[in-house]
């Protein structure tokens, strides 16, 4: 077992509505590095319930001391005429006392390596919890959070459906950088071994962090299905894996509009082109593709869903993973992490 140091009282996270980044499947398998103790699944805190109607951030939301968080003041700015918004900062910083924060440390004689997790476009939901639990049961300390709640948004349905990737990533980034700093400056775990892990919008954030955060203790980056648009990705030499469902056309226009090949006017370099450029520089970055899987691989069995976006748009795509996919995923990710530990 382990210790949950911060966060609210234990409870179930609300399931995602269809079209959001979504209800979780359970991570399977149990690969344990020889030098770490075997651990069972830990259940931690939860965030606040989503609001009943779309609205902007609540700058008056109190922290545990009853004081409003001073940084929760991003403002909505409408983009185009289809009901989408971007956000103007400043954005919230990491607050370890925030109810959405979960800091978990395994009960073991040796200090454990630590994973800092960046959630996807719907905030911290059940499938995010399943990814974090995968590391917990394999002997890692974890730091996770809901950056939207920390920025004052209680209605994650509104954020995931109507806020642009740039706004989502800016909210995640402001909190994530502070969480990485917290990981580096805390002796409760092995802060020589820090791993960055994220999915979708959070996946793009952790790739961006590779070039933006200067910390030699970052041993590896796991970016599951990073968003095709948003932060500009730079050059770095941290070992990186990018797991993708081979059927991932999330938010695409056809069954062959794969996320990793996609470009946008504000993001003209695809994930695939960036990986190829990195590998041409002998950087240790690679894809791992999983057959019979779509976007949000921890979001239950593989199924095709129709997803609303904005006020007048929708798309159809595969979500979840087929039998055995998450077993292989866990083996691959844990093998990657174990291989890159500093002994």
Long-range contacts (C-beta under 8 A, 24 or more apart in sequence): 1-39, 1-40, 1-42, 1-106, 1-107, 2-39, 2-42, 2-104, 2-105, 2-106, 2-107, 2-136, 2-141, 3-104, 3-105, 3-107, 4-42, 4-44, 4-45, 4-102, 4-103, 4-104, 5-103, 5-104, 5-105, 5-188, 6-45, 6-96, 6-97, 6-101, 6-102, 6-103, 7-44, 7-45, 7-46, 7-99, 7-100, 7-101, 7-102, 7-103, 8-45, 8-46, 8-47, 8-99, 8-100, 9-45, 9-46, 10-43, 10-44, 10-45, 10-46, 11-45, 11-46, 12-46, 12-126, 13-46, 13-47, 13-124, 13-125, 13-126, 13-129, 14-49, 14-50, 14-125, 15-125, 15-126, 16-122, 16-125, 16-126, 16-127, 16-299, 17-157, 18-305, 18-306, 18-307, 19-160, 19-161, 19-305, 19-306, 19-307, 19-308, 19-309, 19-314, 20-121, 20-122, 20-125, 20-156, 20-157, 20-160, 20-161, 20-307, 21-120, 21-121, 21-122, 21-125, 21-127, 21-160, 21-199, 21-200, 21-201, 21-295, 21-296, 21-299, 22-122, 22-125, 22-127, 22-296, 22-299, 22-300, 22-319, 23-125, 23-126, 23-127, 23-299, 23-300, 24-125, 24-126, 24-127, 24-128, 24-129, 24-130, 24-298, 24-299, 24-300, 25-127, 25-130, 25-297, 25-298, 25-299, 25-300, 25-301, 25-320, 25-321, 25-326, 26-130, 26-298, 26-326, 27-130, 27-131, 27-133, 27-134, 27-298, 27-326, 27-329, 27-330, 28-326, 28-327, 28-330, 29-326, 29-327, 29-330, 29-331, 30-137, 30-138, 30-330, 31-138, 31-330, 31-331, 31-334, 31-335, 32-138, 32-139, 33-138, 33-139, 33-334, 33-337, 33-338, 33-341, 35-110, 35-343, 36-106, 36-108, 36-110, 36-112, 36-138, 36-139, 36-140, 37-106, 37-107, 37-108, 37-109, 37-110, 37-139, 38-139, 39-106, 39-107, 39-108, 39-136, 39-137, 39-138, 39-139, 40-137, 41-133, 41-136, 41-137, 42-104, 42-133, 42-136, 42-137, 44-102, 44-104, 45-99, 45-100, 45-101, 45-102, 46-100, 47-99, 47-100, 47-123, 47-124, 47-146, 47-149, 48-99, 48-100, 48-149, 48-154, 49-154, 50-154, 50-155, 50-156, 50-157, 51-154, 51-155, 51-158, 52-155, 53-155, 54-155, 54-157, 54-158, 54-162, 55-155, 55-158, 56-152, 56-153, 57-151, 57-152, 57-153, 58-152, 58-153, 58-154, 59-152, 61-149, 61-152, 61-154, 63-95, 63-97, 63-98, 64-97, 64-98, 64-99, 65-97, 69-95, 69-98, 69-150, 69-152, 71-150, 71-151, 71-174, 72-150, 72-151, 72-152, 73-152, 74-151, 74-152, 74-167, 74-170, 74-171, 76-163, 79-164, 82-310, 82-311, 82-312, 82-313, 83-162, 83-310, 83-311, 83-312, 84-162, 84-163, 84-164, 84-310, 85-162, 85-163, 85-164, 85-167, 86-163, 86-164, 86-166, 86-167, 87-163, 87-164, 87-166, 87-167, 87-170, 87-171, 89-170, 89-174, 90-174, 91-151, 91-170, 91-171, 91-173, 91-174, 91-175, 92-147, 92-150, 92-151, 92-152, 92-171, 92-174, 92-175, 93-174, 93-175, 93-178, 94-145, 94-150, 94-174, 94-175, 94-176, 94-177, 94-178, 94-179, 94-181, 94-182, 95-150, 95-178, 96-182, 98-145, 98-149, 98-150, 99-149, 100-124, 100-145, 100-146, 100-149, 100-150, 101-143, 101-144, 101-145, 102-132, 102-142, 102-143, 102-144, 102-145, 103-141, 103-142, 103-143, 104-132, 104-136, 104-141, 104-142, 105-141, 105-188, 105-189, 106-136, 106-139, 106-140, 106-141, 108-139, 110-190, 111-187, 111-188, 111-189, 111-190, 112-139, 112-140, 112-141, 112-189, 112-190, 113-140, 113-141, 113-189, 113-190, 113-193, 113-194, 113-195, 113-219, 113-337, 113-341, 114-140, 114-141, 114-142, 114-143, 114-183, 114-189, 114-190, 114-191, 114-193, 114-194, 114-195, 115-140, 115-141, 115-142, 115-143, 115-194, 115-195, 115-196, 115-197, 116-142, 116-143, 116-176, 116-179, 116-180, 116-183, 116-194, 116-195, 116-196, 116-197, 117-142, 117-143, 117-144, 117-197, 117-198, 117-202, 118-147, 118-172, 118-176, 118-196, 118-197, 118-198, 118-199, 118-201, 118-202, 118-203, 118-205, 118-206, 119-144, 119-145, 119-146, 119-147, 119-172, 119-198, 119-199, 119-201, 119-202, 120-198, 120-199, 120-200, 120-201, 120-202, 120-203, 120-296, 121-159, 121-160, 121-165, 121-168, 121-200, 121-201, 121-227, 122-156, 122-157, 122-159, 122-160, 123-147, 123-148, 123-149, 123-153, 123-156, 123-159, 123-160, 124-149, 125-156, 127-199, 127-296, 127-298, 127-299, 128-199, 128-298, 130-298, 131-197, 131-199, 131-224, 131-298, 134-330, 134-333, 134-334, 135-195, 135-197, 135-337, 138-330, 138-334, 138-337, 140-195, 140-337, 141-188, 141-189, 143-179, 143-182, 143-183, 145-175, 145-179, 147-171, 147-172, 147-174, 147-175, 147-176, 150-175, 151-175, 161-308, 161-309, 161-310, 162-309, 162-310, 162-311, 165-201, 165-204, 165-227, 165-229, 165-230, 166-229, 166-230, 166-266, 168-201, 168-230, 169-201, 169-204, 169-205, 169-208, 169-227, 169-230, 169-231, 172-198, 172-201, 172-202, 172-205, 173-205, 173-208, 173-231, 176-202, 176-205, 176-206, 176-209, 177-209, 177-213, 180-209, 180-213, 180-215, 180-218, 184-215, 184-217, 191-217, 192-217, 192-342, 193-217, 193-219, 193-341, 193-342, 194-218, 194-219, 195-219, 195-220, 195-221, 195-222, 195-337, 195-340, 196-220, 196-221, 196-222, 197-221, 197-222, 197-223, 197-224, 198-222, 198-223, 198-224, 198-226, 199-223, 199-224, 199-225, 199-296, 200-224, 200-225, 200-226, 200-227, 200-250, 200-295, 200-296, 201-227, 201-230, 203-227, 203-242, 204-230, 204-231, 204-233, 205-231, 207-231, 207-233, 207-240, 207-242, 207-274, 208-232, 208-233, 208-234, 210-234, 210-236, 210-238, 210-240, 211-235, 211-236, 217-342, 219-337, 219-340, 219-341, 219-342, 220-336, 220-337, 220-340, 222-333, 222-336, 222-337, 224-297, 225-250, 225-259, 225-295, 225-296, 225-297, 226-259, 226-271, 227-259, 228-259, 228-260, 228-262, 228-263, 228-264, 228-267, 228-270, 228-271, 229-262, 229-264, 229-266, 229-267, 230-267, 232-267, 232-269, 233-269, 233-271, 233-274, 235-278, 235-281, 235-283, 236-283, 237-283, 237-284, 238-284, 239-284, 239-285, 239-336, 239-340, 240-283, 240-284, 240-285, 240-286, 241-285, 241-286, 241-287, 241-288, 241-332, 241-333, 241-336, 242-271, 242-275, 242-285, 242-286, 242-287, 242-288, 243-287, 243-288, 243-289, 243-290, 243-297, 243-329, 243-332, 243-333, 244-287, 244-288, 244-289, 244-290, 245-289, 245-290, 245-293, 245-294, 245-295, 245-297, 245-318, 245-321, 245-325, 246-289, 246-290, 246-291, 246-292, 246-293, 247-292, 247-293, 247-294, 247-302, 247-318, 248-293, 248-294, 248-295, 248-317, 248-318, 249-294, 249-295, 249-317, 249-318, 250-294, 250-295, 250-296, 250-307, 250-315, 250-317, 250-319, 251-307, 251-309, 251-315, 251-317, 252-315, 252-317, 253-315, 259-295, 260-287, 288-332, 290-321, 290-325, 290-328, 290-329, 291-322, 291-325, 292-321, 292-322, 292-323, 292-325, 293-318, 293-320, 293-321, 293-322, 293-325, 294-318, 294-319, 294-320, 294-321, 295-319, 296-320, 297-321, 297-325, 297-326, 297-329, 298-326
